[in-house]
């Protein structure tokens, strides 16, 4: 009988802290040996010339989420996790969204049913709190944290999700008491509504004006307000999908005051601009997301933040819709105004290759920093470490074999997500995943998906050390 189920040989192993040449022995879905040479495996994989990285963790994805009347999300858990695996990601954390007037627990149970038996890789849930009633605050949230959903997201905008300042303070207080991590979508609701109505009255209704309705100052103000609320309650928060310099300045200001404010950014903020929202026949709608892409100065600011530690995690904010469909970006009313274009773009499969290409291949970040931003820090912050996010004896055998020099061009026809387009059509990249291994199983090899629905399971996450209040 073979000692190992799988041996990955002759590769360069890269973690957030080290780069070494060693073999990896896998048995029972776990890494059981790291050694100069490993023999005696049922299957040997020759990783010569490749880097072996921890499988990516994407901690900000929307799958099978209700998006309102006449709108249908393009990915459920099967197609979404298939695309994630094809891009080198082995764990996703999706959002269980509460509908106003509904029980949060009932919403979470519904998401379990949506995901069960469909995912190709492991997954967890963040909660989205849209209706913080006394029963939600005092009974449901604490119980759900105990069930392994140890983080939740709140919104400062969107009609069906926005919380007012008092509600934000109430949920922050629960998070502090229960040591749950709060994620904040920081954009100002009333200012966006004001600008939207002003632009529409001036006949400026094309998708391009989505960006004009949500300038950085609106993100800056909301970021500062969220930080102020967190300081008052003394609770750590994560500001998600930060788009540029102005909100970053607020986050740095908070850190200088000793506050626990973490930050996330995404591929669209290093590779797309507001000009991409221009185009005939609503083509600009393909790039509508919130916050919107900014400009080249914002790219430079984001790179500064990725290098200096302003950002802990790099996520996709995968929120996929169809473009050429009555249930997608071409909503029946999209031609009337940008306000009707669904907010969100697909990116779960292209996240890691864009960051490697624009970051490591261009000398902006190191391979070790890449691993931290795409895997290790996600695991640490969201209660999955050390089971996930690193390569060590005893960890899950979640790995991606990475060709750092392979040149490819992103094409919709080659992607595995449910959307009928990619915002990065024709985008040239250097660096590519050639094999993805999840739980010791080869789920993707040379672009062919071998994993099956149900291979992945729900992850109960621990309380995060990053959620603890105080210094």
N, C-alpha and C positions, 0 to 999 in steps of 0.2 A: 504493500500500500504506500502510495506517495506521501511524503511528509507534508507537502504543501499542495493546495489546490491550484495555486498560481504563483509563478515567479516572474518578476519584472527585472530583467537583467541588463547591465551595461548602460544604464541611463544616468543622467545627472539629476539628483534629487534636490529640489528647491523648496524650502519652507520660508516662513516670514523672517527667520533669523539665520539660516544656514544654507550653504550650497555645498553638497558633497557628492562624490561618486560612490554609489553603493547599490546593491541589489535589494529587492523587497520581496519577502515571502508572505503569502496570504493563505489563511486557512479559516474556514467558517465565517467568511465575510469580514474578518479583521486582519490587520497587519500583525504578524506574529514574530517576524524577524527582519532586521536590517543588518546586512553583512557585506563584506567585500565580495564574496561570491556565494551564491545559493544554488544548490542543485536538488534534484529529487522532487520536482513538481509535476503535477498532472499536465499542466500547460506552461511552457516557457514563452515569454514575450521578450523579444530583443528590442531594447529601447536605445540602441546605439545611435548617437547623433541627436537624441531627443532629450528634452527636459521632462522630468516627472514631477508634477505639481499636485498639491491637494485639490480635489475636485472643487469647482467653484461653488460658492453659496450666494444665492441671489435673495436678499432679504426684503425685497420690495417688488412683489408681482401681484397683478390682479388677474384672476382666472374665474371664469364662469360667474361673473358678478353682474347682478341686476344693474342696468344702466339707464333705465327709464323707458317710457313708452316709445315704441317703434325703433328701439336701438337694441342690437344684439351683440354681445361680446364675441370676438372671433375665436378665442381659445378657452376650452375647458381644461380639466386636469390632465387628460390624456394627451391632447395635442400640445399643450403648454409645456408639460414635462418632457415630451419627446423633443421639442425644440431646445429646451434648456440643456438636455443631455448632449444633443448634437453640437452645442456650443461650448461644451466642457464643464457645465454646471451639474452638480450631483445632489444638491439640496436647494429647495425653494421654500420661502415663507410667504404665503399668500394671505389675503385679507378676507376675514369673515365680517361682512358689512351688515350692521344693524339697520333695518328700515324703521323710520320714525313710526311710533305707535306699536312697535312689535317688541317682543321679548328678545333680549340679546342672546340668551341661552338657546331659544328656538332657532335663531338665525345661525348660530354655531352648529347646532345639530343638523340643520339643512346643509351646511357646507361640508360636514363630515359625509353626508350621503352623496353629495356631488363629487367628492374626491375618492371615496372608498372604492378600491378595486380598479381605479383608472390610472393612477400615477405610475410612471416608469422609474421614478427616483423618489427619495424621501422628501417629506414636506411637513411644514408646520403652519400654524395660523397666528397672525396678529388679529386682534379685534378692532373693529371700527365702531366707535361710540357716537351715535348721532342723536340719541334721545336719552340723556342721563337722568332718568326718573329716580326717585328714592329707592325703588326696588332694584334697579340696575346698579346704582351706586353701592348699596348696602348689602345686597344678597348676590346678585348675578356676577358682577365683576370679581369679587373675592373668590367665589366658587370656581369661576373659569380660570383664574390665575392658578388655583390649586390643581386644575385639570391639565396644566402644562401650556396654556396660552398666556404667557407671562409678559406680554407687551400689547399695547393698544395705540391706535392712531386717532387723533382728533383733527378736525378741519376748521379753519378760520374763514372758509368761503364755501360756495355752492349752496343753492337753495335747499337741497334735501339733506345736507350734511353739516352746515355751519353751526357752531356753538357760540353763544355770546360769551362775554368776558366772565360773567358769574358762573356759567356752566363750565367754562374752562378751569376756573379756580376750584370748583367742586370736584371735577375728575382728577385734577392734579393732586388734590388732597388725598383722594383714595389711592392714587398711585404711590404717594409718599408712605402712607400707612401700610400698604401691602407690598411695597418694594417691587412694583411693576414699572417697566420702562415706557415712557410716553413718547410717541412719535407725533410731530406736528407738521401739518401742511400750512405753511405761513404765507397767506395772501389775504389782503383786506377785503372783506365782502362788500361793504358799503361803497368803498372807493371804486371797486371794479364795476359795481352796478351803475354808479354815477358816470363813469367814463364810457361804459357800454351804451347807455342811453344817449349820451352826448354824441358819440360817433355815429350811432344809427340816425340821429336827427340830422346829421350832416351828410347822410347818404354813404357813409363809409362802412360798408357791410361785408366786404370780401374777407376771406380767411386771414389775410395779412393783418387786418385790424384787430384780430384776437391779441396779437402781441402788443399793439398800441393800447389796448384796454387793460393790460396788466404790466405796466412798466416796473423797473426794478425798485423804484421808491415805494411801491405798494408792498412788494416782498420785504423790503428793508423795514418798513414800519411794522408790519405784522411780526417779523422776526424779533424786533425789539420788544414788542408787546408780549409775545410769548415768553421771551426771556425774563421780562419783568414779573410776569405772573409766576414763573418758575422760581424766581428769586424770593418772591413773597412767601410762597409755600415751602421753599427749600426742597425742591425735587429736581432730579436730573431730567433733561429732555433731549431728544434727538430731533434736530431740524432736518427734514427730508428734502430731497431734490432741490438743493441750493443751486441757483443758476448763475451767480455772478458776484462781482466785487462788493456791492452795497450790502447785501445780507451777510456776506462773509465778514465785513467790518464789524457788524453787530455781534457775531459769534466770537470774534477775537476779543472784542471789548469785554464780553461776558467772561471769557476765560481769564483775562487779566484781572478780573475781580474775584477770581477763584471759584466761579460757578461751574457746575458740571453740565456743560452744553456740548453735545456731540453733533456731528454734521455728516450728511450724505450728499453725494452728487451722482450724476448719471451721464451716459454717453452723449446725449443730445447737447450737453452743455460744454463739450469739448470738440464737437464736430458738425453741429448745425447752427444756423443763425436765423434771425427773424426774416431775412430776405428769402429764406426757403419757403416761407408761407405765401409768397407771391406766386402767381401762375394762373393760366386760363382754366376755365371749366372747373373751378374749385380744386384744382390740383394742389393749391396751398393747404387745403384741408388735411392732406396727408401728414403734415408736420404740426398740427394743432395739438399742443399739450400744455399743461400748466404746472409750474411757471413755463412760459414759452422760451425757446432758444433766444439768445441775446445777440452778441456781436463778438468780434475778434478780441477786443479788450477783455471781455468776459472769459473767453477761452484762456487768455493769459492768466487771469486771476485764478481760475479754477486750477490751472497747473501749479501755480504758486501754492494753493491750498492743499493739493494732493501731495506736494513735496514736503511742505513744512508741518504737516500734521493737523491742519485745520479740518480736513476730512478724514474720518475713520473708515468709511465704507464707500464703495462704488457699486451702485445697484442699477438695475435696468429701468425701474418703474414701468415694467411691461404692462401696458393697458391697451390691448389689441382690439381693433375694430376692422370691419370691412370697408373698403373704399368704394368699389363699383358695385354697390348693393343698396337696395332700399332700406336695409337694416344697418347700414354702416355710415361712413363719413358723409355720403350723399343722402343724409337725412331728408325727408320730404320738405323740410323747411330750411335746409342749409343754405339755399340760394337767397333766402330772405335776409339772413344775418349770420355772422360768425358765431353768435351766441348759441346757435342750434347745432353747430358742428361738434360731435362728441370729442371730449378732451382725452387724449391718450394716444400713444404710438406703440407699435410692437418693437421689442428690443431684447427679449430674453435670450435669443440665440446668438446675437451679435455683440453682446456686452463685452465679453472677455477679449475677443479678437480686436475690437476697436481700441480698448485700453492698452493692450500689448503693442499694437501697431503705432498708435499715437504717443504712447508713453515709453515703453522699454525700447522698441526698435529705433526711436528717435532720440534716445538718451536722456529723456526727461525723468524717468524713474528707473529703479533697479528691478530685476526679477523678484527679489525678496519683497520689495515694496508692493509690487504687483500682487503677489500672493497674499500679503496682509490686506490689501484693499478689496480683493475679490473673494477671499475665503476666511482667513484666520480671524480678522477683526469682526466679521459677521458672527462667527461662532462664539467669540468671547463676549460680544455685546449682547447677543440674544440667547444666551443660556445653552449653547450646544458644545462648548469647549470642555474637555479635550476630545470628546467623541468625534467631533467633526472639525474640519478646518486646518488640520496639520497632518504630518506624516511621522508617526511614532508607533512603537510597539503598543498594541492594545487599542488603537484607534480604528474606526471603521475604514475599510479599504475602499475609500472614495478617492479616486485618482484620475488625473488627466495626463495623457502623454502628449506633449506639446512640441511642435516643430517651430522653433523660434525664427527660422529663416524662410519658411514657406510663404510664397506670395500668392494671394488669391484676390479675386474681386467679388464683393458681395452681390449676389443676384437673387431675386425673389424666387426664381425657378428652382434654386438649389436649397432653399430654406424649408424648415419643417413646421413652422407655426401655422396657425389657422388663417391669419390675415392674407388678403390677396395683394399685398404690396409690402415693401420695406422702405422706410425713409432713407436708407443708405444704399439704394440701388446704384450700382456702378462704383461704389466706394472701394478703393484699393487698400488692401491691408497686407502687412507682413507679420507672420505669426499665426499658427492655426492648430486647433486640436485634431489629432489624428486617431486618438482612442480615448473613450471615456469608460471608466470602471466605477461602478456603484455597488457598495456592499460586496465586493469581490467578484461581481458579475460584469462581464463586458457588455455594456449597453449600446455603445456606438463604436464601430470600427471602420475607418476609411470612409466616413460619410454614410455608412449603412447602419440603420438603427436595428439593433438585435434585441433590445429590451422589450419586455411585454407589459401591458397594463396590469397593475397589481403588484409589480415587483417592488415598488416603493411603498412606504408606510408612513403613518402619522407619527410625528416626533413630539413627545411631551418634553417641553423645554424647562430647564431649571430657572430659578430666580437669578437674574443677572447681577454680578457684582457691580456693574455700571449703573444699576438702578438704585443703589444705596445713597441716601441723602447724606449731607454733611461732607466735611473735608476728608 
